[in-house]
Amino acid sequence: MDEYISRNEHEEFRRRMESENKRLEDENKRQNRRIELLENNSKQLSALATSMEKLALSMESMAKEQEAQGERLEALEGRDGEKWRMVASHIITAITGAVICYIFAQIGM
């Protein structure tokens, strides 16, 4: 035979069920919030990784450009030094030639 529960028992059961549902809803809200925060963190990390990759490429490009500029600077500095050495060589040759001419003039040649 079916047994019926009293009104008080039914009300107690309903309160407990509502309480359990409320607890589950609160837990779901907390978990949804945590998932949302994790998703945001994941997006931020992804954006950071992309930015770091772009930065690394930019730094690599800058290093190559600096190296090329260094080579050009060395070539320019070497060219100026070479010109000064050539000028000094011509001056020394002219002085030597003048001294030799003077010596030959003194000898009577």
C-alpha positions as CSV (number, residue, x, y, z in Angstrom):
1,M,0.0,0.0,0.0
2,D,1.2,3.5,-0.8
3,E,2.2,5.6,2.1
4,Y,1.7,9.3,2.0
5,I,3.9,11.8,3.5
6,S,2.7,14.6,5.7
7,R,2.6,18.2,4.7
8,N,5.4,19.1,7.0
9,E,7.6,16.4,5.5
10,H,6.8,17.6,2.1
11,E,7.7,21.2,3.0
12,E,10.9,20.1,4.6
13,F,11.8,18.1,1.4
14,R,10.9,21.1,-0.8
15,R,13.1,23.5,1.3
16,R,16.0,21.1,1.1
17,M,15.6,20.7,-2.6
18,E,15.5,24.5,-3.1
19,S,18.5,24.8,-0.8
20,E,20.4,22.2,-2.9
21,N,19.3,23.9,-6.1
22,K,20.5,27.2,-4.8
23,R,23.8,25.7,-3.8
24,L,24.2,24.1,-7.2
25,E,23.3,27.4,-9.0
26,D,25.9,29.3,-6.9
27,E,28.5,26.7,-7.6
28,N,27.7,26.9,-11.3
29,K,28.1,30.6,-11.2
30,R,31.4,30.4,-9.4
31,Q,32.6,27.8,-11.9
32,N,31.4,29.9,-14.9
33,R,33.2,32.9,-13.5
34,R,36.4,30.9,-13.1
35,I,36.1,29.5,-16.6
36,E,35.6,33.1,-17.9
37,L,38.7,34.3,-16.0
38,L,40.7,31.4,-17.4
39,E,39.5,32.1,-20.9
40,N,40.5,35.8,-20.5
41,N,43.9,34.7,-19.1
42,S,44.4,32.4,-22.1
43,K,43.5,35.2,-24.5
44,Q,46.0,37.5,-22.8
45,L,48.7,34.9,-22.9
46,S,48.1,34.3,-26.5
47,A,48.2,38.0,-27.3
48,L,51.4,38.3,-25.2
49,A,53.0,35.4,-27.1
50,T,52.1,37.0,-30.4
51,S,53.6,40.3,-29.3
52,M,56.7,38.6,-28.1
53,E,57.1,36.9,-31.5
54,K,56.7,40.2,-33.3
55,L,59.2,41.8,-30.9
56,A,61.7,39.0,-31.5
57,L,61.3,39.4,-35.3
58,S,61.7,43.2,-35.0
59,M,64.8,42.8,-32.8
60,E,66.3,40.3,-35.3
61,S,65.6,42.8,-38.1
62,M,67.2,45.6,-36.1
63,A,70.3,43.5,-35.3
64,K,70.7,42.7,-39.0
65,E,70.4,46.4,-39.9
66,Q,72.9,47.4,-37.2
67,E,75.3,44.8,-38.5
68,A,74.9,46.2,-42.1
69,Q,75.4,49.8,-40.8
70,G,78.5,48.7,-38.9
71,E,80.0,47.2,-42.1
72,R,79.2,50.4,-44.0
73,L,80.7,52.5,-41.2
74,E,83.9,50.4,-41.2
75,A,84.1,50.8,-45.0
76,L,83.7,54.6,-44.7
77,E,86.3,54.8,-41.9
78,G,88.7,52.7,-43.9
79,R,88.2,54.8,-47.0
80,D,89.0,58.0,-45.1
81,G,92.0,56.4,-43.5
82,E,93.1,55.1,-46.9
83,K,92.8,58.6,-48.4
84,W,94.9,60.1,-45.6
85,R,97.5,57.4,-46.1
86,M,97.6,58.2,-49.8
87,V,97.9,61.9,-49.1
88,A,100.7,61.3,-46.7
89,S,102.4,59.0,-49.2
90,H,102.2,61.7,-51.9
91,I,103.6,64.3,-49.5
92,I,106.4,62.0,-48.5
93,T,107.1,61.3,-52.2
94,A,107.1,65.0,-53.0
95,I,109.5,65.8,-50.1
96,T,111.7,62.9,-51.0
97,G,111.7,64.1,-54.7
98,A,112.5,67.6,-53.6
99,V,115.4,66.4,-51.4
100,I,116.8,64.3,-54.2
101,C,116.5,67.2,-56.7
102,Y,118.2,69.5,-54.2
103,I,121.0,66.9,-53.7
104,F,121.4,66.5,-57.5
105,A,121.4,70.3,-57.9
106,Q,124.2,70.6,-55.3
107,I,126.2,67.9,-57.0
108,G,125.7,69.6,-60.3
109,M,123.6,67.2,-62.2
